[in-house]
Amino acid sequence: MSETIDLCATGNPTEQSPLNVGHRDKFILVLTLPVVMRQLAGIEPNISLDPIQFKIFGAVVPAIQVPHNEVAFAGQTYNVSSYVRPNYDPLDVSFVVDNNYKNYWTLWRWLSILNDPLQSKYNGNDSRSDDWENRLLSGNISEYQANFSIYGKNEYNQSIIEFRYHNAFINSLGSINFNYKEPEIMESTVQFRFSQLEVFLKDPTRS
């Protein structure tokens, strides 16, 4: 049995099943490694040039805002759009550690380039004194940054929505908790910083 939801007074009513809801456990993060890591693939066999998939859960999409401004006029205050998109909150992702620890190690290696765990220095080739304004205007991203996507899946494991994150880099890698008395799947967390976010609806018949 379906219920009728009237989206607007002049529009056509839409039939929507109350069981047609998104599932929490149907998200996959697909990550293509940044340039600085792909350059190491020839000398480090554990680094793969193929995109890496993470089975993820938790808060997979941060809040998206375009704040308002308040304008005083004729004794009242009106709300208008600021046309400004503030900085996004960090993206916190919980993921399942694979049985070879490959996905965890890959994230650790990325973080170790940003700051070497022994020498405490940046291990890439970029200069920290780059002209960021010209770099952003040209559309170029730093060698340690990457674009990645999180895909929402339907019950047939088809991609139905894509959240595409631009100019992203790892910010922190969470702990691994282990208890041999608890035969549960091993999990960890990772935090990303990013600059832009796009959202696309996918056609599952073409995926």
Secondary structure, DSSP 8 states (H G I E B T S, - for coil): --EEE--SSSS--EEE-TT----TT-EEEEE---HHHHTTTTT-TT--SS-EEEEEES--S------EEEEEETTEEEEEE---------EEEEEE--TT-HHHHHHHHHHHHHS-TTT-S--SS--TT--HHHHHHHT---TT-EEEEEEEE-TTS-EEEEEEEEEEEEEEE------TT-----EEEEEEE-SEEEEEE--GGG-
